[in-house]
């Protein structure tokens, strides 16, 4: 560099303003690059631990800054003054009302927002314009410095999307937020003011107000804990208040009422009526593939997505097994279907029974007669069955059979419960229908034994000889 004596004010206005703007944000540190290039130079900006660059300074301006820094000629006092003025003007520009000059009483006047007032604003009177400006700046400085729970939730949800959380899960987060938080004082709280007590009170109030069951309560807790944990990672708060909360305290407030076994499973009579309607439907309309899918569900307890995702190649006649390794999922965001892994991400094998083999043979005949070439097990010439169409078919056929309308999941529970009543252990039945033993025991096992069977058990166990 030549020995030219650069003066700070030889920088262009744009270069000076850029430097001032960078200084205005106390979260940023300006670091003059020590590596010079022949083209435009960069200023790395350290923002919350991440490096960003700005190329707005010209080579001459950056060269001047470096030279003045080296020679001690950089007048940072003047730069700071300009930076402060820029920041003041930014805060003042946030206010929608003008400042009025003194009249007879010699007071300058202005307004700031105030929701407690009928017109939504509060008047400020000071003896100087600067006094009014200071009050306005103080209000907007505090207001703009807030990190509301609603904003922190959005930031957490964005992170979930970046790390690959499915569209359906993100949509669930959005709907749960609307259900639990929208319109509440909690969502408007600054996360730095949220304590373990605040969260506990909000949790209990929401559980009671919405009459939440434990599963919904877990979703509510999951969002709060996720948001606060993310805020701690981002150093917006020093610690996660959720870590000091004993969630067992919420248990007594949940709605723990449950549907009866009769409401969640099929009785023998209901199952027989449904099965007869399915067989009749197959005779009347052989290409109604959803009917065959419901029939296979009654034989295997498969999930609706697993039924839709079955290929012909999944049937292994030689080894006598049905391979269940896929499930068709519906993306509610894009409204598209795609093949994915099963719910527990595990492959399982179900032994082929005579009933199942008979069903597959009938399907093969329909496939040949109507020239269906799809690789999917349940398909027509126009496409394969979706999970939704199979679910709707099950409900419609219940109505046709004149029995209470129940779902494919009710079929799963019934099949599992029947196996348990017949003496099968929880581990085996869980493996057959694709659950963990704990889930199988707590949510899929019901007393479906007939009264005649129970009467015989009591008779045999009687202590009266």
PyMOL commands that set and color helices and strands:
alter all, ss='L'
color gray80, all
select helices_A, chain A and resi 8-10+13-24+59-71+76-94+129-144+149-162+167-180+186-188+191-193+196-210+214-233+241-244+247-253+261-264+268-284+289-300+304-308+312-314+354-369+387-400+408-421+426-433+437-443+451-461
alter helices_A, ss='H'
color red, helices_A
select strands_A, chain A and resi 28-32+43-47+50-54+108-113+121-126+315-316+321-324+327-331+336-340+348-351+379-380+383-384
alter strands_A, ss='S'
color yellow, strands_A
deselect
rebuild
show_as cartoon
